[in-house]
Amino acid sequence: MANIKSAKKRIKVIENKTLVNKKRKSQIKTYIKNFENALDNNNIDEAKEIFKTIERKLDRAAIKGTVSKNSARRKVSKLAKKINTAI
């Protein structure tokens, strides 16, 4: 365990950031599942709306450093390809 005050603070800050990152990643995964369910049920309009939300969430996560920019762009590209083939 850390003895120095600044090290103790860093531990708290890291724990808080870890929780925020987990929340963001979990939200993104949930939206992706909803997107795929909408595509499976041929709800193209609903899938398009969810896709816009996913794109915003992934961009935000990339800006904040939760996921890398390349990873976010790759996921958006993969989902865009799915929706374009479904149309």
C-alpha distances in whole Angstrom, upper triangle without the diagonal:
4,7,9,11,12,9,8,12,12,10,12,15,14,14,18,19,18,20,23,24,24,26,28,29,29,32,34,34,36,38,39,40,42,43,44,46,48,49,50,52,54,52,53,52,49,48,49,47,44,44,44,41,39,40,39,35,35,36,33,31,32,32,28,27,26,29,30,34,36,34,35,39,39,38,41,43,43,44,46,48,48,50,52,53,53,56
4,6,8,9,6,6,9,10,8,11,14,13,14,17,18,18,21,23,23,24,27,28,29,30,33,34,34,36,38,39,40,43,44,45,46,49,50,51,53,54,53,53,53,50,48,49,47,44,44,44,41,39,39,38,35,34,35,32,30,31,30,27,26,26,28,30,33,35,34,35,38,39,38,41,43,43,44,46,48,48,50,52,54,54,56
4,6,9,7,7,11,12,11,13,16,16,17,20,21,22,24,26,27,28,30,31,32,33,36,37,38,40,42,43,44,46,47,48,50,52,53,54,56,58,56,56,56,53,51,52,50,47,47,47,44,42,43,41,38,37,38,35,33,34,33,30,29,29,31,33,36,38,37,38,41,42,42,44,46,47,47,50,52,52,53,56,57,57,59
4,6,5,6,9,10,11,13,15,16,17,19,20,21,23,25,26,27,29,31,32,33,35,37,38,40,41,42,44,46,47,48,50,52,53,54,56,57,56,55,55,52,51,51,49,46,46,45,42,41,41,39,37,36,36,34,31,32,31,28,27,28,30,32,35,37,36,37,40,41,41,43,45,46,47,49,51,51,52,55,56,57,59
4,5,5,6,9,10,11,12,14,16,17,19,20,22,23,25,26,28,29,31,32,34,35,37,38,40,41,43,44,46,47,49,50,52,53,55,56,54,54,53,50,49,49,47,44,44,44,41,39,40,38,35,35,35,32,30,31,30,26,26,27,30,31,34,36,36,36,39,41,40,42,45,45,45,48,50,50,51,54,55,56,57
4,5,5,6,9,10,10,12,14,15,16,18,20,21,22,24,26,27,28,30,32,33,34,36,38,39,41,42,43,45,47,48,49,51,53,54,52,51,51,48,47,46,44,42,42,41,38,37,37,35,32,32,32,29,27,28,26,23,23,24,27,28,30,33,33,33,36,38,37,39,42,42,43,45,47,48,48,51,53,53,55
4,5,5,6,9,10,11,12,14,15,16,19,20,21,22,25,26,27,28,30,31,33,35,36,37,39,41,42,43,45,47,48,49,51,52,51,50,50,47,45,46,44,41,41,40,37,36,36,34,32,31,31,29,26,27,26,23,22,22,25,26,29,32,31,32,35,36,36,38,40,41,41,43,46,46,47,50,51,52,54
4,5,5,7,9,10,11,13,15,16,17,19,20,21,23,25,26,27,29,31,32,34,35,37,38,40,41,43,44,46,47,48,50,52,50,50,49,46,45,45,43,40,40,40,37,35,36,34,31,31,31,29,26,28,27,23,23,23,26,28,30,33,32,32,36,37,36,38,41,41,41,44,46,46,47,50,51,51,53
4,5,5,6,9,10,11,12,14,16,17,18,20,21,23,24,26,27,29,30,32,34,35,37,38,39,41,42,44,45,47,48,50,48,48,47,44,43,43,41,38,38,37,34,33,34,31,29,29,29,26,24,25,24,21,20,21,24,26,28,31,30,30,34,35,34,36,39,40,40,42,44,44,45,48,50,50,51
4,5,5,6,8,10,10,12,14,15,16,18,20,21,22,24,26,27,28,30,32,33,34,36,37,39,40,42,43,45,47,48,46,46,45,42,41,41,39,36,36,35,32,31,31,29,27,26,26,24,21,22,22,18,17,18,21,22,25,28,27,27,31,32,31,33,36,37,37,39,41,42,43,45,47,47,49
4,6,5,6,9,10,10,13,14,15,16,19,20,21,22,25,26,27,29,31,32,33,35,36,38,39,41,42,43,45,47,45,45,44,41,40,40,39,36,36,35,32,31,31,30,27,26,27,24,22,23,23,19,18,18,21,23,26,28,27,27,31,32,31,33,36,36,36,39,41,41,42,45,46,46,48
4,5,5,6,9,10,11,13,14,16,17,19,20,21,23,25,26,27,29,31,32,33,35,37,38,39,41,42,44,45,44,44,43,40,39,39,37,34,34,34,31,29,30,28,25,26,26,23,21,23,22,18,18,18,21,23,26,29,27,27,31,32,31,33,36,36,36,38,41,41,41,44,46,46,48
4,5,5,6,9,10,11,12,14,16,17,18,20,21,23,24,26,27,29,31,32,33,35,36,38,39,41,42,44,42,41,41,38,36,37,35,32,32,31,28,27,28,25,23,23,23,20,18,20,19,15,15,15,18,21,23,26,25,25,28,29,29,30,33,34,33,36,38,38,39,42,43,43,45
4,5,5,6,9,10,10,12,14,15,16,18,20,21,22,24,26,27,28,30,31,33,35,36,37,39,41,42,40,40,39,37,35,35,34,31,31,30,27,26,26,25,21,21,22,19,17,18,18,14,13,13,16,18,21,24,22,22,26,27,26,28,31,31,31,34,36,36,37,40,41,41,43
4,6,5,6,9,10,11,13,14,15,16,19,20,21,23,25,26,27,29,30,32,33,35,36,38,39,41,39,39,39,36,34,35,33,30,30,30,27,25,26,25,22,22,23,20,17,19,20,16,15,14,17,20,23,25,23,23,27,28,27,28,31,31,31,34,36,36,37,40,41,41,43
4,5,5,6,9,10,11,13,14,15,17,19,20,21,23,25,26,27,29,31,32,33,35,37,38,39,37,37,37,33,32,33,31,28,28,28,24,23,24,23,19,20,21,18,16,18,18,14,14,13,16,19,22,25,23,22,26,27,26,27,30,31,30,33,35,35,35,38,40,40,41
4,5,5,6,9,10,11,12,14,15,17,18,20,21,23,24,26,27,29,30,32,33,35,36,38,36,35,35,32,30,31,29,26,26,25,22,21,22,20,17,17,18,15,12,14,14,10,10,9,13,16,18,21,19,19,22,24,23,24,27,28,27,30,32,32,33,35,37,37,39
4,5,5,6,9,10,11,12,14,15,16,18,20,21,23,24,26,27,29,30,32,33,35,36,35,34,34,31,30,30,29,25,25,25,22,21,22,20,17,17,18,16,13,15,16,12,11,9,12,15,18,21,18,18,22,23,21,23,26,26,26,29,31,31,32,35,36,36,38
4,5,5,6,9,10,10,12,14,15,16,18,20,21,23,24,26,27,29,30,32,33,35,33,33,33,29,28,29,27,24,24,24,21,20,21,20,16,17,19,16,13,16,17,14,14,11,14,17,20,22,20,19,23,24,22,24,27,27,26,29,31,31,31,34,36,35,37
4,5,5,6,9,10,11,13,14,15,17,19,20,21,23,25,26,27,29,30,32,33,31,31,30,27,26,26,24,21,22,22,18,17,18,17,13,14,15,12,10,13,14,10,11,9,12,16,18,20,18,17,21,22,20,21,25,25,24,26,29,29,29,32,34,33,35
4,5,5,6,8,10,11,12,14,16,17,18,20,21,23,24,26,27,29,30,32,30,30,29,26,25,25,24,20,20,20,17,15,17,15,12,12,14,11,8,11,12,9,9,6,9,12,15,17,15,14,18,19,17,19,22,22,21,24,26,26,27,30,31,31,33
4,5,5,6,9,10,11,12,14,15,16,18,20,21,23,24,26,27,29,30,29,29,29,26,24,25,23,20,20,21,18,16,18,17,13,13,16,14,11,14,15,13,12,9,11,14,17,19,16,15,19,20,17,19,22,22,21,24,26,26,27,30,31,31,33
4,6,5,6,9,10,11,12,14,15,17,18,20,21,23,24,26,27,29,27,27,26,23,22,23,21,18,19,19,15,14,16,15,11,13,15,13,11,14,15,13,13,10,12,16,18,20,17,16,20,20,18,19,22,22,21,24,26,25,26,29,30,30,31
4,5,5,6,9,10,11,12,14,15,16,19,20,21,23,25,26,27,25,25,24,21,20,20,19,16,16,16,13,11,13,12,8,9,11,9,7,11,12,10,11,8,9,13,15,17,14,12,16,17,15,15,19,19,18,20,23,23,23,26,28,27,29
4,5,5,6,9,10,11,12,14,15,17,18,20,21,23,25,26,24,24,24,21,19,20,19,16,16,16,14,11,13,13,9,9,12,11,8,11,13,12,11,8,8,12,14,15,12,11,15,15,12,14,17,17,16,19,21,21,21,24,26,26,28
4,5,5,6,9,10,11,12,14,15,17,18,20,21,23,24,23,23,23,20,19,20,19,15,16,17,14,12,15,15,11,11,15,14,11,14,17,15,15,11,12,16,17,19,15,14,18,18,14,16,19,18,17,20,22,21,22,25,26,25,28
4,5,5,6,9,10,11,12,14,15,16,18,20,21,23,21,21,20,17,16,17,15,12,13,14,10,9,12,12,8,10,13,12,11,14,16,15,15,12,13,16,17,19,16,14,17,17,14,15,18,18,16,18,21,20,20,23,25,24,26
4,5,5,6,9,10,10,12,14,15,17,18,20,21,19,19,19,16,14,15,14,10,11,12,9,6,9,10,7,7,11,11,9,12,14,14,14,11,11,14,14,16,13,10,13,14,10,11,15,14,12,15,18,17,17,20,22,21,23
4,5,5,6,9,10,11,12,14,15,17,18,20,19,19,20,17,14,16,16,12,12,14,12,9,12,13,10,10,14,14,12,15,18,17,17,13,12,15,17,17,13,12,15,14,11,12,15,14,12,16,17,16,17,20,21,20,23
4,5,5,6,9,10,11,12,14,15,17,18,17,18,18,15,13,15,14,10,12,14,11,10,13,14,11,12,16,16,14,17,20,19,19,16,16,19,20,20,17,15,18,17,14,14,18,16,14,17,19,17,17,21,22,20,22
4,5,5,6,9,10,10,12,14,15,16,15,15,15,12,10,12,11,7,8,10,8,6,10,11,9,11,14,14,14,16,19,19,19,16,16,18,18,19,16,14,16,16,12,12,15,14,11,14,16,14,14,18,19,18,20
4,5,5,6,9,10,11,12,14,15,14,14,15,12,10,12,12,8,8,11,10,7,10,12,11,11,14,15,14,16,19,19,19,17,15,17,17,17,14,12,14,13,10,10,13,11,8,12,14,11,12,16,16,15,18
4,5,5,6,9,10,11,12,14,14,14,16,13,11,13,14,10,11,14,13,11,14,16,14,14,18,19,18,20,23,23,22,19,18,20,21,21,17,16,18,17,13,14,16,14,11,14,16,13,14,17,18,16,19
4,5,5,6,9,10,11,12,11,12,13,9,8,11,11,8,10,13,11,10,14,15,14,15,18,19,19,21,23,24,24,21,20,23,23,23,20,18,19,18,15,15,17,15,12,15,16,13,13,17,17,15,17
4,5,5,6,9,10,11,9,9,11,8,5,8,9,6,7,10,10,9,12,14,13,14,17,18,18,20,22,23,24,21,20,21,21,21,18,16,17,16,12,12,14,12,9,11,13,10,9,13,14,12,14
4,5,5,6,9,10,10,10,13,10,8,11,12,10,10,14,14,12,14,17,16,16,19,21,20,22,25,25,25,23,21,23,22,21,19,17,18,16,13,13,14,12,9,12,12,9,9,13,13,11,14
4,5,5,6,9,9,10,12,10,8,12,13,11,12,16,15,14,17,19,18,19,22,23,23,25,27,28,28,25,24,26,26,25,22,20,21,20,17,17,18,15,12,15,16,12,12,16,15,12,15
4,5,5,6,5,7,9,6,5,9,10,9,10,14,14,13,16,18,18,19,22,23,23,25,27,28,29,26,25,27,26,25,23,21,21,20,17,16,18,16,12,14,15,11,10,14,14,11,13
4,5,5,6,6,9,8,6,9,12,10,11,14,15,14,16,19,19,19,22,24,24,25,28,29,29,27,25,26,25,24,22,20,20,19,16,15,16,14,10,12,12,8,7,11,10,7,10
4,5,8,9,12,11,10,13,15,14,14,18,18,17,20,22,22,22,25,27,26,28,31,32,31,29,27,28,28,27,24,23,23,21,18,18,18,16,13,15,15,11,11,14,12,9,12
4,6,8,11,10,10,13,15,14,15,18,19,18,21,23,23,24,27,28,28,30,32,33,33,31,29,31,30,30,27,25,25,24,21,20,21,19,16,17,17,14,13,15,14,11,13
4,6,9,9,9,11,13,13,14,17,18,18,20,23,23,24,26,28,28,30,32,33,34,31,30,31,30,29,27,25,25,24,21,19,20,18,15,15,15,12,10,13,12,8,9
4,6,5,6,9,10,11,12,15,16,16,18,20,21,22,24,26,26,28,30,31,32,30,28,30,29,28,26,24,24,23,20,19,20,18,15,15,16,13,10,13,13,10,10
4,5,5,6,9,10,10,12,14,15,16,19,20,20,22,24,25,26,28,30,31,29,27,28,27,26,25,22,21,21,19,16,17,16,13,12,13,11,8,10,11,8,7
4,5,5,6,9,10,11,13,14,16,17,19,20,22,23,25,26,28,29,30,29,27,29,27,27,25,23,22,22,20,17,18,18,14,13,15,14,10,12,14,11,10
4,5,5,6,9,10,11,12,14,16,17,18,20,21,22,24,26,27,28,26,25,27,26,26,24,21,21,22,18,16,18,17,14,14,16,14,11,14,15,13,13
4,5,5,6,9,10,10,12,14,15,16,18,20,20,22,24,25,26,24,23,24,23,23,21,18,18,18,15,13,15,14,10,10,12,10,8,11,12,10,11
4,5,5,6,9,10,11,13,14,15,17,19,20,21,23,24,26,24,23,24,22,22,20,18,17,17,15,12,14,14,10,9,12,11,8,10,13,11,10
4,5,5,7,9,10,11,13,14,16,17,19,20,22,23,25,23,22,24,22,23,21,18,18,19,16,13,16,16,12,12,15,14,11,14,16,15,14
4,5,5,6,9,10,10,12,14,15,16,18,20,21,22,20,19,21,20,21,19,16,16,17,14,12,14,14,10,11,14,13,11,14,16,15,15
4,5,5,6,9,10,10,12,14,15,16,18,20,21,19,18,19,17,18,16,13,13,14,11,8,11,11,7,8,11,10,9,11,14,13,14
4,5,5,6,9,10,11,12,14,15,17,18,20,19,18,19,17,18,17,13,13,15,13,10,12,14,10,10,14,14,11,14,17,16,16
4,5,5,6,9,10,11,12,14,15,17,18,17,16,18,17,18,17,13,14,16,13,11,14,15,12,12,16,16,14,17,19,18,19
4,5,5,6,8,10,10,12,14,15,16,14,13,15,14,15,13,10,11,12,9,8,11,12,9,11,14,14,13,16,18,17,18
4,5,5,6,9,10,10,12,14,15,14,13,14,12,13,12,8,9,11,9,6,10,11,9,10,13,14,13,15,18,18,19
4,6,5,6,9,10,11,12,14,13,13,14,13,15,14,10,11,14,12,10,13,15,13,13,17,18,16,18,21,21,22
4,5,5,6,9,10,11,12,11,11,13,12,14,13,9,11,14,11,10,14,15,13,15,18,18,18,20,23,22,23
4,5,5,6,9,10,10,9,8,10,9,11,9,5,8,10,8,8,11,13,12,13,16,17,17,19,21,22,23
4,5,5,6,9,10,10,9,10,8,10,10,7,8,11,11,9,12,15,14,14,18,19,19,20,23,24,24
4,5,5,6,9,9,9,11,10,13,12,9,12,15,13,13,16,18,17,18,21,22,21,23,26,26,27
4,5,5,6,5,6,8,9,12,10,8,11,13,12,12,16,17,16,18,21,21,22,24,26,27,28
4,5,5,6,5,5,5,8,8,6,9,12,11,12,14,16,16,18,20,21,22,24,26,27,28
4,5,8,8,8,7,11,12,10,12,15,15,15,17,19,19,20,23,24,25,26,29,30,30
4,6,8,9,10,13,13,12,14,17,17,17,20,21,21,22,25,26,27,28,31,31,33
4,5,6,8,11,11,10,13,15,15,16,19,20,21,22,25,26,27,28,31,31,33
4,7,9,12,10,10,13,15,14,15,18,19,19,21,24,24,25,27,29,30,31
4,7,8,7,7,10,11,11,13,15,16,16,19,20,21,23,25,26,27,29
4,5,5,6,9,10,11,13,14,16,17,18,20,22,23,24,26,28,29
4,5,5,6,9,10,11,12,14,16,16,18,20,21,22,24,26,27
4,5,5,6,9,10,10,12,14,15,16,18,20,21,23,24,26
4,6,5,6,9,10,11,12,14,15,17,19,20,21,23,25
4,5,5,6,9,10,11,12,14,16,17,18,20,21,23
4,5,5,6,9,10,10,12,14,15,16,18,20,21
4,5,5,6,9,10,11,12,14,15,17,19,20
4,5,5,6,9,10,11,12,14,16,17,19
4,5,5,6,9,10,11,12,14,15,17
4,5,5,6,9,10,10,12,14,16
4,5,5,6,9,10,11,13,15
4,5,5,6,9,10,11,13
4,5,5,6,9,10,11
4,6,5,6,9,10
4,6,5,6,9
4,5,5,6
4,5,5
4,6
4
